[in-house]
């Protein structure tokens, strides 16, 4: 009987984690505007905030597209390339919750995320690093923090 109770508890906990995973996977779908960017480099952070606009779109199939334009909405390049989607994978069972972002050039990028209504905080390792951040803080040469707000449908 005790084994049955332990099995039932394990199945229930697994169902909760699966429901939490599905909940975050559904809630993250959509377009998000980067409101804050912190890399630990004051000059870069100030320049980003004043001259660039970045959106990130997550779809239900685990694809993510980042689009960066100038603050006036014009493309960064004279002949802009169409942004290529990359993969993302959420693991809400971890503390803090984890995200893996696929990169064709640098392999997977390890990060953490926090989803609270229409605010999404993502902190990930810099390209080339395999060390996952443990707190939501951009550190020079180590991690990048983005605070995103959901773009409402018009």
N, C-alpha and C positions, 0 to 999 in steps of 0.2 A: 504494500500500500504506500509506503514511504517513497519507493522508487517511482510509483505512478504520480505522486504529488510533485516530486522533483521534476519529472518529465513534463507535467502539465504546466508547472511554473516556468520552465525553460521555453516551452512552446508559446506561452503567453508573453513572456519577455521578448521573444523573437518577433512575435506579431506586433508588439509595441514599437520595436526598432524599425520593422518594415513599414509600419504606418508613419512613423516619424520621417523615415527616408522618403517615402512617397509624398508626404506633406511638404517637405522642403523642396523636393524635385518639382512639384507643381507650383509652389509659391515663387520660385526663382524665375520661372518662365516670363519673358517680357523684356522690355528695353529699360535700361537704367542709365541715368546721367551721373557721371563722376562729379561729385561736389567738392571733394577734397582729395588731394594727392600728396602723399608724404614719402619721400625717399631718404630723408636724412641729409639731403643736400639742399641748403636754403636757397641757393641760386636757381637750381632746377625746379624746386617746388614753387618758388615765386613766379618764374617764367611760365610754368605750366598753368598756374592759376590765372594769370593775366592774359595769356595769348592763345591757349588751346582749349578745345571743347572735346570731351571724349564720351562716347556712349558705348555700352556693352549690352549685347542682346543675347539672352539665353533661350534656347528652344527646348521643346519637350523631348527631343531625340538626343539630348546630351551634346549639342553643338553650341558653340559660343562664337560671336563675332564682335570684334572691337573696331570701332570707327573713330578716328581722330581727325578733327578739322581745326582750322583756325577759329578763334573766338567769334569772328564775323560770319562763320558758317561756310567759308570757302575752303576748298581742299588744300591740303598741305603742299601737294605737288601740282605742277602744271597739268600733267597727265596722270591723274590718280588711278591706282590699280584697284580693282574690285577686292574688297577685304575677303580673306580666306577664312572660313570657319575652322575652329579647332575644337577638340573635345574637352569636356569637363566631366568630372565625377565627384559627387558629394558623398561624404560619410558622416551623417549626423550622430552616429553612435559614439564618436570620439569626443573628448573634452579637451580643448575647444573643438568644435566641429571642423572637419577637414575637407579640403577641396583639392583635386588634382586637375591641373590645366595642361592639356596636351600642347606640345610645341614641336613643329616639324624640324626645327633647327637645333633645339636644345634639350629634347626629351621632355618628360613630364616635369611640370613646375609644381612643387609642394606648397600648399598654403592652408590657411584657416579661414573660416567665414562665420559670420553672425548675421542672421536674418531676423529682423524685427519689424514686421509690418511692411512699410514702404521704404525702409532703410536697410541697406546691405553693406556690411563691412567685410572687405576681403584684404587679407594681408598674405602676401606670398613671397617666396624666396626670389632673389634676383636670378636672372638667367645664368646658368652655369653652376649654381649652388644646389646642393641636395638637402640642405638643412631647412627643415620646416620651421617657420616662426612659431613661437609659443604665446606671443601676446600681440595685440593690435597696435603695432608701432612700426613706422618706417625707419629703418636704420641704414645709414650709408654703407653701401657695399654688401648688405645682408638681406634686406627685405624692403618691400614696397607696400604701403597701405593705401587703399582706396575706399572712400566712403561714397556710396552710390545712393541715389534717390530714384524711385520708380518713376518712369515717364508715364503720365496718365494718357489714356486714349482720348483723342479729340472728338 
